[in-house]
């Protein structure tokens, strides 16, 4: 059941990454330059308070430098890349185990 859930969420994230690729492509073609939607912008638009709460949590638990060194560079990446990587990770975690050939299962 958990494998199905991981694969399902992974596929949803891949679909969302594809939507952002198309959205960024349309914006780039209409503007004449490359425009990419950042993951931090998407999170801010989706739910601003949770981003602020996460920022406060990281500052309290790991210190203020952790935000600048670890979290901020990730949030500055294109949203399509972040969603694609997370989707692939979840799909790989939720894949079915390969059957063992020639060995007895216990």
NORHU-V995741 format. One record per residue. RES is the residue in one small letter. PHI is phi as a letter, one per 20 degrees, with the letter a starting at -180 (999 if undefined). NEAR is the number of other C-alpha atoms within 12 Angstrom. Layout:
RES PHI NEAR
RES PHI NEAR
This chain:
x 999 10
x f 14
x f 17
x f 17
x f 17
x f 23
x f 24
x f 23
x f 25
x f 28
x f 26
x f 21
x f 27
x f 27
x f 22
x f 25
x f 30
x f 23
x f 20
x f 28
x f 26
x f 19
x f 21
x f 25
x f 20
x f 18
x f 17
x f 17
x f 14
x f 12
x e 12
x n 11
x c 12
x f 16
x c 20
x c 27
x e 31
x e 26
x f 28
x f 28
x f 20
x f 24
x f 23
x f 20
x f 15
x f 12
x a 14
x f 15
x f 13
x f 15
x f 23
x f 17
x f 14
x f 21
x f 26
x f 17
x f 17
x f 21
x f 19
x f 14
x e 13
x d 17
x n 16
x f 17
x f 15
x f 19
x f 23
x f 17
x e 16
x d 17
x e 23
x f 21
x f 16
x f 22
x f 26
x e 22
x f 21
x f 28
x f 34
x f 31
x f 28
x f 30
x f 33
x f 28
x f 24
x f 25
x f 29
x f 25
x f 21
x f 25
x f 25
x f 20
x f 20
x e 21
x f 20
x f 14
x f 9
x f 6
x f 9
x e 9
x d 7
x n 6
x c 7
x e 7
x e 7
x e 4
